[in-house]
Amino acid sequence: MARRPGRLCLRWGRFLAAALGLLLPLSSCRPPAGGGRAPVELDIWSAPQGVEERGFIALCRRFEAEHPGVTVHNVGASNMEKLVRAIVAGAPPDLAYLYDTTPVGPLAANGAVRVLDGDFARSGLRESDFLPGAIAQGRYKGHLYAMPVTRDSRALYWNRTVFREAGLNPDRPPQTLEETLTLAARLTRRRPDGTLERLGMPLPGGPELVMALFGGDVVDERTYQITADRPENVEALRWYVRLADAQGGYRAISALTAGFGADQSGQNPLATGKIAMRIDGEWTAMYLEKYGPWTDYAIGEIPHPAARPDLKNLAWQDGDIMVIPNGSRHPQLAWEFMVWMQQPAQQDFYAAVMNNLPSIMALRHSPRLTRGSRTKRALGYVLGHIASDPHNARFLPSLPIAQIYRDTLQNAFDRALFHEVTPEQALATVQARMEREMRRYDP
């Protein structure tokens, strides 16, 4: 299921830093229940709602059945703000399940969650058991703080009918980002008054994804130095601006997309032909099957720069996480639940409920996830061909300033799209500001 990044304001990082030093030492951890354990209650705060929450509750009941004496209490629709307040108050849940990986950096940098290095080492799990990036994205400065639940990855989707109408081969999508510019312009259609009627391709979401297309990144993961203005990122922003200009400019694009229906409706713009192609996650196929089953579409690799064949088949990764707050009453039982969630039976069930990718490599050919409906076959392509390939697995690293970094990058990209500043100027401003922000954590 598609998920929006959590709105982790920087104020939560500063709030945690100020408050945790006073309150967390007062929190105590009881010993975990032993084998043949006496009755124990495991409190989980989780993000899912609706169908997804019901699926997670079913797993909680399964855990209880397999672990006599344990009762799992789940509080759904939880979020970062609620968790931070509970941690600061010294009354957190035993385990927190959060959408998006952005919380890892702020929670880890402020000592709000348990370090899992020792638990992971003793568990028998190996990083190679997981999809590329699934464990690494839960680390901050070399230490593990979060475990994956399910994963997401991106691909190129295109409407084959629109390609035919434009005189293009419906079975040959753009292979390079340069070719993407050409096809986007050709597939864009205007009304007699000059306003846009169809977009060749909407601007890909997330500046960090766009920079990864050109081999860029936001931080040096070895030194944690900010790298917003590195040449690959500047080239990525230049391409992004060219993509907008090739289709009539950012203002015209915004005017058109403002009238688009929701993806989760019969007005899905890829289904209705309002857009010809897009870079998006595995949930796209589910929406098309549910709301636009008539759509003749295909799925393929994300294009790469012509000069960088080594960047072919980028796998942009993110997903959901579980963390153990400091102050958890039952940290070992919480860890036991987290490990149990990585078992194939649980992963196969829950990834199917979520229509997400499993976190473990063992299920990359799971019949339940990859065969049958069009949705499952598309998920199988993303899982088996893209997300499982370690060659170009990329993700947003865990940073204490992750959300403000994202917001500042988006503002810089917008200013470049409006031609208020050059790409170089836009990213130089981001570089200077983020260096200042990081010095709050690394003076």
C-alpha distance (Angstrom), angle and dihedral (degrees) to the residues before:
residue distance angle dihedral
M1 . . .
A2 3.77 . .
R3 3.76 114.3 .
R4 3.76 131.6 -168.5
P5 3.80 116.7 -133.7
G6 3.78 111.3 -97.4
R7 3.78 115.0 -101.1
L8 3.77 96.0 -116.6
C9 3.77 103.2 176.4
L10 3.79 116.6 -156.4
R11 3.80 88.6 -121.4
W12 3.82 88.9 73.4
G13 3.78 90.7 58.3
R14 3.80 91.2 50.6
F15 3.80 91.9 42.5
L16 3.80 90.3 52.9
A17 3.77 92.7 47.1
A18 3.80 92.0 53.1
A19 3.78 98.1 42.0
L20 3.78 106.2 35.8
G21 3.77 94.7 64.4
L22 3.80 88.7 60.9
L23 3.77 101.9 38.7
L24 3.77 110.4 30.0
P25 3.80 96.6 66.5
L26 3.80 87.3 59.9
S27 3.82 91.4 58.9
S28 3.77 116.7 93.6
C29 3.78 131.6 -156.1
R30 3.76 118.6 -141.9
P31 3.78 118.3 -144.7
P32 3.81 113.3 -92.7
A33 3.77 119.0 -103.7
G34 3.78 112.5 -94.4
G35 3.78 133.0 -133.7
G36 3.79 111.5 -59.1
R37 3.75 80.4 23.6
A38 3.75 126.4 -159.0
P39 3.82 114.6 -116.3
V40 3.78 110.3 -64.4
E41 3.80 132.9 175.7
L42 3.80 121.6 -139.2
D43 3.81 113.2 -158.4
I44 3.82 115.0 -153.9
W45 3.78 126.7 -178.0
S46 3.79 109.4 -160.5
A47 3.80 136.8 -177.5
P48 3.84 102.9 -140.3
Q49 3.76 123.6 106.1
G50 3.80 134.4 -176.1
V51 3.80 117.0 0.2
E52 3.78 91.5 -1.4
E53 3.80 92.5 52.9
R54 3.79 90.8 49.5
G55 3.79 89.3 52.7
F56 3.79 91.5 50.5
I57 3.81 92.1 47.9
A58 3.81 88.5 53.0
L59 3.79 88.0 56.5
C60 3.80 90.6 49.5
R61 3.81 89.4 54.9
R62 3.81 89.9 48.5
F63 3.81 90.5 52.0
E64 3.81 89.8 51.8
A65 3.80 90.9 51.1
E66 3.80 91.5 50.9
H67 3.83 93.6 43.7
P68 3.81 109.2 47.9
G69 3.76 113.0 -152.7
V70 3.82 94.6 30.6
T71 3.79 121.6 110.2
V72 3.80 116.5 -170.0
H73 3.79 117.6 -151.2
N74 3.79 112.1 -164.9
V75 3.80 124.2 -166.3
G76 3.79 108.2 -166.0
A77 3.81 132.8 -156.1
S78 3.81 90.4 38.9
N79 3.78 122.5 155.6
M80 3.79 144.7 -173.6
E81 3.79 95.2 -88.6
K82 3.79 92.9 54.5
L83 3.80 91.5 46.0
V84 3.80 94.0 50.3
R85 3.79 91.9 50.7
A86 3.81 91.0 50.4
I87 3.81 93.3 48.2
V88 3.78 92.1 49.3
A89 3.80 90.7 47.8
G90 3.81 90.2 52.6
A91 3.82 92.8 -117.6
P92 3.80 107.1 100.5
P93 3.79 126.7 153.1
D94 3.79 119.5 -100.7
L95 3.79 90.7 -112.7
A96 3.82 134.2 13.3
Y97 3.80 125.0 -154.4
L98 3.82 111.8 -162.6
Y99 3.77 134.3 -176.8
D100 3.81 113.0 -123.4
T101 3.78 128.9 18.2
T102 3.81 95.8 -111.9
P103 3.85 94.2 97.9
V104 3.81 93.4 63.8
G105 3.80 95.8 80.4
P106 3.83 99.2 48.1
L107 3.81 93.1 42.6
A108 3.80 94.0 46.7
A109 3.79 96.8 43.2
N110 3.79 90.7 52.7
G111 3.81 96.6 47.1
A112 3.80 92.3 -115.1
V113 3.81 98.6 132.3
R114 3.79 137.1 46.2
V115 3.81 121.1 -92.8
L116 3.81 106.4 -121.0
D117 3.81 101.4 -166.5
G118 3.79 95.5 107.3
D119 3.80 94.2 41.6
F120 3.80 91.2 51.2
A121 3.81 93.0 47.2
R122 3.82 91.6 52.0
S123 3.81 95.3 43.3
G124 3.78 97.9 75.0
L125 3.79 90.2 -123.5
R126 3.79 118.9 132.7
E127 3.78 128.3 -155.5
S128 3.81 88.6 -124.6
D129 3.83 88.3 63.0
F130 3.81 88.2 71.4
L131 3.78 136.3 66.7
P132 3.80 110.7 -86.9
G133 3.79 110.0 -80.2
A134 3.81 96.0 12.3
I135 3.81 94.5 111.2
A136 3.80 97.3 28.8
Q137 3.79 91.2 57.9
G138 3.80 89.2 58.9
R139 3.80 91.6 58.8
Y140 3.78 129.7 93.1
K141 3.81 119.5 -169.1
G142 3.78 91.6 -14.7
H143 3.80 97.7 -49.8
L144 3.80 126.4 106.9
Y145 3.81 116.4 -123.4
A146 3.82 105.0 155.8
M147 3.79 139.8 39.3
P148 3.81 123.9 -147.8
V149 3.79 123.4 -111.5
T150 3.81 103.0 -176.5
R151 3.80 130.7 -18.0
D152 3.80 139.1 -134.7
S153 3.79 130.9 -152.6
R154 3.80 136.5 177.7
A155 3.80 135.9 -120.1
L156 3.81 139.9 167.5
Y157 3.82 115.5 -92.5
W158 3.79 122.5 -170.9
N159 3.81 137.8 -179.5
R160 3.80 106.6 -121.4
T161 3.82 92.8 -162.5
V162 3.81 91.4 58.4
F163 3.82 90.1 48.6
R164 3.82 90.1 54.1
E165 3.80 92.2 48.2
A166 3.80 89.0 54.1
G167 3.82 91.6 50.7
L168 3.80 93.2 -107.8
N169 3.78 129.7 134.8
P170 3.83 103.7 -99.6
D171 3.78 90.5 -152.1
R172 3.79 95.9 55.0
P173 3.80 114.9 70.6
P174 3.81 120.9 -179.3
Q175 3.78 112.5 -69.2
T176 3.80 98.4 -166.4
L177 3.79 134.5 37.4
E178 3.80 89.3 -117.8
E179 3.80 90.1 55.5
T180 3.79 88.0 47.3
L181 3.82 89.3 61.7
T182 3.80 91.3 51.8
L183 3.80 95.2 46.9
A184 3.81 93.3 43.4
A185 3.79 89.6 56.5
R186 3.81 92.9 46.0
L187 3.80 93.4 47.9
T188 3.80 93.8 48.2
R189 3.81 111.8 100.5
R190 3.79 129.1 -161.7
R191 3.79 132.5 -156.8
P192 3.82 120.6 -122.8
D193 3.82 89.4 -94.5
G194 3.80 90.5 56.9
T195 3.80 97.9 -108.9
L196 3.78 118.2 130.1
E197 3.79 119.3 -92.6
R198 3.80 98.9 172.1
L199 3.78 135.6 15.5
G200 3.75 122.0 -138.8
M201 3.80 89.2 -148.2
P202 3.80 131.4 -13.9
L203 3.77 115.4 -127.8
P204 3.83 109.3 -84.4
G205 3.78 112.5 -106.1
G206 3.80 121.3 -112.4
P207 3.81 124.5 34.5
E208 3.81 90.3 -134.1
L209 3.83 89.6 59.5
V210 3.81 92.0 48.7
M211 3.81 90.9 50.8
A212 3.80 90.9 49.1
L213 3.83 89.0 56.6
F214 3.80 87.4 68.4
G215 3.79 96.0 40.5
G216 3.80 94.1 -96.9
D217 3.77 129.6 134.4
V218 3.79 140.2 -172.2
V219 3.80 100.3 -122.2
D220 3.77 141.0 14.7
E221 3.80 100.7 -109.9
R222 3.80 92.0 -153.9
T223 3.81 98.4 51.8
Y224 3.82 100.3 17.2
Q225 3.79 89.5 -130.1
I226 3.81 115.0 153.8
T227 3.83 112.9 -107.9
A228 3.81 102.8 -178.4
D229 3.81 94.5 129.6
R230 3.81 99.2 45.4
P231 3.85 113.2 133.8
E232 3.81 95.1 -107.6
N233 3.80 90.2 56.9
V234 3.80 92.3 49.0
E235 3.81 89.7 51.3
A236 3.80 89.7 49.2
L237 3.80 91.8 54.0
R238 3.82 91.0 47.1
W239 3.81 89.1 54.5
Y240 3.81 90.9 47.0
V241 3.80 91.2 54.0
R242 3.81 90.9 47.0
L243 3.80 90.0 51.3
A244 3.80 90.6 55.0
D245 3.81 94.1 44.0
A246 3.81 91.9 48.5
Q247 3.81 88.5 60.8
G248 3.79 98.9 46.2
G249 3.80 102.5 -75.0
Y250 3.77 135.3 -74.5
R251 3.82 95.9 -75.4
A252 3.79 92.7 53.6
I253 3.81 91.4 45.2
S254 3.80 91.8 50.0
A255 3.81 91.1 49.6
L256 3.80 90.4 54.1
T257 3.79 98.6 42.7
A258 3.82 92.0 47.8
G259 3.79 87.0 71.0
F260 3.80 96.7 48.0
G261 3.78 119.1 117.3
A262 3.77 120.8 -121.7
D263 3.79 118.9 -80.3
Q264 3.82 86.2 -124.9
S265 3.81 92.7 63.0
G266 3.78 143.6 64.5
Q267 3.81 86.1 -92.5
N268 3.80 93.0 66.2
P269 3.84 100.6 151.6
L270 3.81 95.4 -137.5
A271 3.80 90.4 50.7
T272 3.83 94.0 46.9
G273 3.80 93.5 45.6
K274 3.80 94.9 -113.9
I275 3.79 86.5 128.2
A276 3.80 127.1 28.8
M277 3.81 100.8 -154.5
R278 3.77 140.3 -2.2
I279 3.81 143.6 -178.4
D280 3.79 107.8 -123.3
G281 3.78 146.4 134.8
E282 3.79 133.8 -78.9
W283 3.81 90.6 -91.4
T284 3.84 88.7 73.9
A285 3.80 92.4 79.6
M286 3.80 91.7 49.8
Y287 3.81 91.5 53.4
L288 3.80 91.6 47.7
E289 3.78 93.2 50.2
K290 3.78 92.8 47.5
Y291 3.81 101.0 39.5
G292 3.81 104.7 19.9
P293 3.81 108.4 26.6
W294 3.81 89.8 157.1
T295 3.81 91.9 64.3
D296 3.80 116.2 119.3
Y297 3.77 99.7 -149.8
A298 3.79 138.9 149.9
I299 3.78 136.1 -157.6
G300 3.78 131.0 -140.7
E301 3.78 147.9 148.7
I302 3.79 121.7 -52.5
P303 3.83 109.1 -103.6
H304 3.80 120.0 -107.3
P305 3.81 134.4 -151.7
A306 3.81 111.4 -79.4
A307 3.80 90.4 -127.7
R308 3.81 92.6 50.4
P309 3.81 110.0 58.8
D310 3.81 85.8 158.4
L311 3.82 87.1 72.5
K312 3.80 93.3 59.2
N313 3.82 114.9 134.3
L314 3.79 99.8 17.3
A315 3.81 112.3 -160.4
W316 3.81 107.2 -154.6
Q317 3.80 105.6 -165.7
D318 3.79 137.9 -165.2
G319 3.79 136.3 135.9
D320 3.80 146.9 142.4
I321 3.78 128.3 -42.5
M322 3.78 143.7 -160.9
V323 3.81 123.4 -145.4
I324 3.80 134.3 -179.5
P325 3.81 109.5 -132.2
N326 3.78 117.8 -137.5
G327 3.79 102.6 -105.9
S328 3.82 93.4 43.9
R329 3.82 108.6 150.8
H330 3.80 92.8 -145.8
P331 3.82 108.8 28.9
Q332 3.80 95.2 158.3
L333 3.78 92.9 50.7
A334 3.81 89.0 46.7
W335 3.80 88.9 53.0
E336 3.80 89.8 48.2
F337 3.82 88.6 55.1
M338 3.80 91.3 48.8
V339 3.81 92.0 52.0
W340 3.79 91.2 44.9
M341 3.81 88.6 54.7
Q342 3.82 89.0 61.1
Q343 3.80 93.4 60.2
P344 3.83 114.7 110.6
A345 3.82 94.7 -116.2
Q346 3.80 92.8 56.4
Q347 3.79 95.1 39.1
D348 3.80 93.3 48.7
F349 3.81 92.4 50.2
Y350 3.77 98.1 43.4
A351 3.81 98.1 41.9
A352 3.82 87.1 53.7
V353 3.81 91.0 51.0
M354 3.81 91.8 47.7
N355 3.81 95.7 37.5
N356 3.79 85.4 -132.4
L357 3.76 132.6 126.2
P358 3.80 117.6 -88.4
S359 3.79 115.6 -115.8
I360 3.82 94.5 -128.5
M361 3.80 129.9 76.8
A362 3.80 92.8 -139.8
L363 3.82 90.3 77.0
R364 3.80 99.6 49.2
H365 3.82 89.3 110.8
S366 3.82 97.6 34.5
P367 3.83 109.8 150.7
R368 3.79 89.9 -146.6
L369 3.78 91.9 57.2
T370 3.80 103.5 32.6
R371 3.82 109.5 32.0
G372 3.76 136.4 66.2
S373 3.80 118.2 25.0
R374 3.79 124.9 49.6
T375 3.79 88.0 -108.6
K376 3.79 92.5 56.4
R377 3.79 93.9 45.7
A378 3.80 89.8 52.1
L379 3.79 90.7 48.1
G380 3.80 88.0 49.3
Y381 3.81 90.5 54.7
V382 3.80 92.7 50.7
L383 3.80 92.2 44.4
G384 3.79 99.3 43.3
H385 3.80 102.0 32.9
I386 3.81 105.1 30.1
A387 3.81 115.8 16.7
S388 3.81 95.9 41.7
D389 3.81 93.7 52.3
P390 3.83 109.2 98.4
H391 3.80 93.6 -165.6
N392 3.80 97.5 88.2
A393 3.80 106.0 9.3
R394 3.81 106.1 149.7
F395 3.80 133.6 174.9
L396 3.79 143.4 161.8
P397 3.82 106.2 -85.1
S398 3.79 119.4 -128.7
L399 3.79 109.7 -91.8
P400 3.80 132.2 167.0
I401 3.81 87.4 -131.4
A402 3.81 96.2 43.6
Q403 3.79 97.5 125.0
I404 3.79 98.0 43.7
Y405 3.81 87.8 45.4
R406 3.80 90.3 54.3
D407 3.80 92.0 46.9
T408 3.81 93.2 47.5
L409 3.80 91.7 48.4
Q410 3.79 91.4 49.9
N411 3.79 90.8 51.2
A412 3.80 90.0 49.7
F413 3.80 91.8 49.3
D414 3.82 90.4 49.3
R415 3.80 92.3 51.3
A416 3.80 90.3 50.4
L417 3.80 90.7 48.7
F418 3.80 89.5 54.5
H419 3.84 88.7 47.9
E420 3.79 91.0 -121.8
V421 3.82 89.7 130.1
T422 3.78 136.7 8.3
P423 3.81 119.5 -103.6
E424 3.81 88.6 -107.8
Q425 3.79 92.3 53.0
A426 3.79 93.1 44.5
L427 3.79 94.4 53.5
A428 3.80 94.5 40.4
T429 3.81 87.1 59.9
V430 3.81 90.8 50.2
Q431 3.79 90.9 48.1
A432 3.79 93.7 53.7
R433 3.79 94.8 45.9
M434 3.80 95.8 46.0
E435 3.78 92.2 48.3
R436 3.80 87.8 56.9
E437 3.80 91.7 48.3
M438 3.81 93.3 49.2
R439 3.79 90.9 52.1
R440 3.81 87.4 67.7
Y441 3.82 85.9 69.0
D442 3.80 99.8 29.6
P443 3.83 106.8 30.1
